[in-house]
Amino acid sequence: MDQARLTYLILLSTGAAVLLISAVFVSSFLAFIGLGLVFLGVIFPYIRTEEYTKKALFDATLHSQLELLHQALRWLKLDGDAIYLPPKYFSDPDTIRAFVPGEQEVLDFSALGVAGKQEVDSNTQLSRAMLIPPGFELAKLFEKILETDFTKVDLQYLRDKLPKLLVESLEIAEKMEMRIEKSDVFVSLKNLKIKSLSEEVEQLPLGSMLGSSIACAIVKAGGQAVRVKNQHISEQGNVLIHYSLLSEEVES
């Protein structure tokens, strides 16, 4: 039970107890205290310390950022399926990058290993296609809320924790399921409440903001490179995403 829910139950139960005592001793003073505690208990779930932004502003900002990224990829002629790379290839343990190949371009993981020790930015051929995933910061928010470093957990942890996080804590969707089958991970979300999080699915090799954030979580927890194989969002706001864990050999 989280702290917010515990506080909510304590306020309600204490208020109810004080009201009962006030009825026994016929005390209006205790009755006012009890009513106050009950009132606080009722409104407590609606009190938030975070700063909220209007959804319209969020949608407009996110759309412009994704459009800018799409134009940059098109200018660089990078249109292949993105490969998300885990922190083990970089000197910073919190680093995640997405490699977006150009036409007939391949990623040699053995070469990447050397580049990772010398910083990828020093390798011109690799750095041209190495991008910060659009969902990187959102994935860090997941870690902050769960108070967990995803590099220290496994995929089963994500399967158990992400649905509650996205549905109850962040209220992004009405329902979420995560299925792991050997080297494939399937994610489904029902009735997405912030549809802009899955915008540009068909155009961007990196996928949507939400799909990218989940890919970042998977690549950290799984410790393997991940490819977003397929994403689809229906008009009703239902999202299906298929991720593939790569064997980290030469991938095209």
C-alpha positions as CSV (number, residue, x, y, z in Angstrom):
1,M,0.0,0.0,0.0
2,D,1.4,3.4,-1.0
3,Q,1.8,6.3,1.4
4,A,-1.0,8.4,-0.2
5,R,-3.6,5.6,0.2
6,L,-2.5,4.8,3.7
7,T,-2.9,8.5,4.7
8,Y,-6.4,8.5,3.1
9,L,-7.5,5.5,5.1
10,I,-6.0,6.9,8.3
11,L,-7.9,10.2,7.9
12,L,-11.2,8.4,7.2
13,S,-11.0,5.9,10.0
14,T,-9.8,8.4,12.5
15,G,-12.6,10.8,11.5
16,A,-15.2,8.1,11.8
17,A,-13.9,7.1,15.2
18,V,-14.0,10.7,16.5
19,L,-17.6,11.0,15.2
20,L,-18.6,7.9,17.0
21,I,-17.0,9.2,20.3
22,S,-18.7,12.5,19.8
23,A,-22.1,10.8,19.6
24,V,-21.4,8.8,22.7
25,F,-20.3,11.8,24.8
26,V,-22.7,14.2,22.9
27,S,-19.8,16.6,22.1
28,S,-20.2,19.1,19.3
29,F,-16.5,19.9,19.5
30,L,-15.5,16.3,18.8
31,A,-18.1,16.1,16.1
32,F,-16.6,19.1,14.2
33,I,-13.1,17.5,14.5
34,G,-14.5,14.2,13.2
35,L,-16.2,15.8,10.3
36,G,-13.1,17.8,9.4
37,L,-11.0,14.6,9.4
38,V,-13.5,12.8,7.2
39,F,-13.7,15.7,4.8
40,L,-9.9,15.7,4.5
41,G,-9.9,12.0,3.9
42,V,-12.5,12.4,1.1
43,I,-10.6,15.1,-0.8
44,F,-7.1,13.8,-0.1
45,P,-7.0,11.5,-3.2
46,Y,-7.6,14.6,-5.4
47,I,-4.7,16.6,-3.9
48,R,-1.5,16.4,-5.8
49,T,1.9,17.9,-5.2
50,E,3.0,17.7,-8.9
51,E,2.5,20.5,-11.3
52,Y,-0.1,19.7,-14.0
53,T,-0.2,21.2,-17.5
54,K,-3.3,21.5,-19.7
55,K,-3.6,18.5,-22.0
56,A,-4.0,20.7,-25.1
57,L,-0.6,22.4,-24.4
58,F,1.1,19.1,-23.8
59,D,-0.3,17.7,-27.1
60,A,0.8,20.7,-29.1
61,T,4.3,20.7,-27.7
62,L,4.8,17.0,-28.2
63,H,3.5,17.1,-31.8
64,S,6.0,19.8,-32.7
65,Q,8.9,17.9,-31.1
66,L,8.1,14.7,-32.9
67,E,7.7,16.5,-36.2
68,L,11.1,18.1,-35.8
69,L,12.6,14.7,-35.1
70,H,10.9,13.2,-38.1
71,Q,12.3,16.0,-40.4
72,A,15.8,15.5,-39.0
73,L,15.7,11.7,-39.7
74,R,14.4,12.4,-43.2
75,W,17.1,14.9,-43.9
76,L,19.8,12.4,-42.7
77,K,18.1,9.6,-44.8
78,L,17.7,7.4,-41.8
79,D,14.5,5.4,-42.2
80,G,15.3,1.9,-40.9
81,D,13.8,0.2,-37.8
82,A,15.4,1.7,-34.7
83,I,17.6,-0.5,-32.5
84,Y,17.6,0.6,-28.9
85,L,21.0,0.0,-27.2
86,P,21.5,-0.8,-23.5
87,P,23.8,1.2,-21.2
88,K,26.6,-1.5,-21.3
89,Y,27.8,0.0,-24.6
90,F,28.4,3.4,-23.1
91,S,30.6,4.9,-20.4
92,D,27.6,6.5,-18.6
93,P,25.5,3.7,-17.0
94,D,22.3,5.7,-17.5
95,T,22.8,6.2,-21.2
96,I,20.4,4.7,-23.8
97,R,20.7,5.4,-27.5
98,A,18.7,4.4,-30.5
99,F,20.5,3.4,-33.7
100,V,18.5,4.3,-36.8
101,P,20.1,2.8,-39.9
102,G,20.0,4.3,-43.4
103,E,19.4,2.3,-46.6
104,Q,21.2,-1.0,-46.6
105,E,23.1,0.0,-43.5
106,V,23.9,-2.6,-40.8
107,L,24.9,-2.4,-37.2
108,D,27.9,-4.5,-36.1
109,F,27.7,-5.0,-32.4
110,S,31.3,-6.0,-32.1
111,A,32.3,-2.6,-33.6
112,L,29.9,-0.9,-31.3
113,G,31.5,-2.5,-28.3
114,V,34.8,-0.8,-29.1
115,A,33.1,2.5,-29.9
116,G,31.2,2.4,-26.6
117,K,34.5,2.3,-24.6
118,Q,35.8,5.2,-26.6
119,E,32.5,7.1,-26.6
120,V,30.2,6.6,-29.6
121,D,30.4,10.3,-30.4
122,S,34.0,9.8,-31.5
123,N,32.9,7.3,-34.2
124,T,31.5,9.5,-37.0
125,Q,29.7,6.6,-38.8
126,L,27.9,5.4,-35.7
127,S,27.2,8.8,-34.1
128,R,25.4,10.0,-37.2
129,A,22.7,7.5,-36.5
130,M,22.8,7.4,-32.7
131,L,19.9,9.4,-31.2
132,I,18.5,10.0,-27.8
133,P,15.1,8.1,-27.9
134,P,12.1,10.4,-27.6
135,G,10.8,8.4,-24.7
136,F,14.0,8.5,-22.7
137,E,12.9,11.1,-20.1
138,L,9.5,9.4,-19.8
139,A,11.2,6.1,-18.9
140,K,13.3,8.0,-16.3
141,L,10.0,9.2,-14.8
142,F,8.8,5.6,-14.6
143,E,12.0,4.8,-12.6
144,K,11.5,7.8,-10.3
145,I,7.9,6.9,-9.5
146,L,8.8,3.2,-8.9
147,E,11.9,4.3,-7.0
148,T,13.8,1.7,-9.1
149,D,16.8,1.6,-11.4
150,F,15.6,-0.6,-14.3
151,T,19.1,-1.9,-14.8
152,K,18.8,-3.7,-11.5
153,V,15.5,-5.5,-12.3
154,D,14.4,-7.9,-15.0
155,L,11.6,-8.1,-17.6
156,Q,9.3,-9.9,-15.2
157,Y,9.5,-6.9,-12.9
158,L,8.3,-4.6,-15.7
159,R,5.5,-7.0,-16.6
160,D,4.3,-6.8,-13.0
161,K,4.9,-3.1,-12.3
162,L,4.3,-1.2,-15.5
163,P,0.6,-1.9,-15.9
164,K,-0.3,-0.5,-12.4
165,L,2.1,2.5,-13.1
166,L,0.5,3.4,-16.4
167,V,-3.1,2.7,-15.4
168,E,-3.3,3.8,-11.8
169,S,-0.4,6.2,-11.1
170,L,-0.1,8.0,-14.4
171,E,-3.6,7.3,-15.7
172,I,-2.3,7.0,-19.3
173,A,-4.5,4.1,-20.2
174,E,-7.5,2.2,-18.9
175,K,-5.7,-1.2,-19.1
176,M,-2.3,-2.5,-19.9
177,E,-0.9,-6.0,-20.4
178,M,2.7,-7.1,-21.1
179,R,3.5,-10.5,-22.4
180,I,7.0,-12.0,-22.7
181,E,7.6,-14.9,-25.1
182,K,11.3,-15.8,-25.4
183,S,12.9,-13.0,-27.4
184,D,9.6,-11.1,-28.0
185,V,7.7,-8.7,-25.8
186,F,4.2,-7.7,-26.6
187,V,2.5,-4.7,-25.0
188,S,-1.2,-3.8,-25.3
189,L,-2.9,-0.8,-23.9
190,K,-6.6,-0.2,-23.9
191,N,-8.3,3.1,-24.2
192,L,-5.3,5.4,-24.3
193,K,-6.2,8.6,-22.5
194,I,-3.4,10.8,-23.9
195,K,-3.4,9.7,-27.6
196,S,-0.6,12.1,-28.5
197,L,1.8,9.8,-26.6
198,S,1.3,7.3,-29.5
199,E,1.3,9.9,-32.3
200,E,3.5,9.5,-35.4
201,V,3.6,5.7,-35.0
202,E,3.6,5.0,-38.7
203,Q,6.1,7.7,-39.7
204,L,8.9,7.6,-37.1
205,P,11.4,4.8,-37.1
206,L,11.8,5.4,-33.3
207,G,8.1,4.9,-32.8
208,S,5.8,6.9,-30.6
209,M,6.7,8.6,-27.3
210,L,5.0,5.9,-25.3
211,G,6.4,3.1,-27.3
212,S,9.8,4.6,-27.1
213,S,9.6,4.9,-23.3
214,I,8.6,1.3,-22.9
215,A,11.5,0.3,-25.2
216,C,13.9,2.2,-23.0
217,A,12.6,0.4,-19.9
218,I,12.9,-3.0,-21.7
219,V,16.4,-2.4,-22.9
220,K,17.6,-1.5,-19.4
221,A,15.8,-4.4,-17.7
222,G,16.7,-6.9,-20.3
223,G,20.3,-5.8,-20.9
224,Q,19.9,-6.5,-24.6
225,A,19.4,-4.4,-27.7
226,V,15.8,-4.1,-28.6
227,R,14.0,-3.4,-31.9
228,V,10.5,-2.0,-32.1
229,K,9.1,-4.4,-34.7
230,N,5.6,-3.2,-35.0
231,Q,3.2,-0.6,-33.5
232,H,-0.4,0.0,-34.1
233,I,-3.0,2.4,-32.6
234,S,-6.7,2.1,-33.4
235,E,-9.2,4.9,-33.6
236,Q,-10.5,3.8,-30.3
237,G,-7.1,4.5,-28.6
238,N,-6.1,0.8,-28.3
239,V,-2.3,0.3,-28.7
240,L,-0.4,-2.8,-29.7
241,I,3.4,-2.8,-29.7
242,H,5.8,-5.7,-30.6
243,Y,9.4,-5.5,-29.3
244,S,12.1,-7.9,-30.3
245,L,15.2,-8.7,-28.1
246,L,18.2,-8.9,-30.4
247,S,21.0,-11.5,-30.3
248,E,23.5,-8.7,-30.6
249,E,25.2,-10.0,-33.6
250,V,25.3,-8.2,-36.9
251,E,21.8,-6.7,-37.4
252,S,20.4,-5.1,-40.5
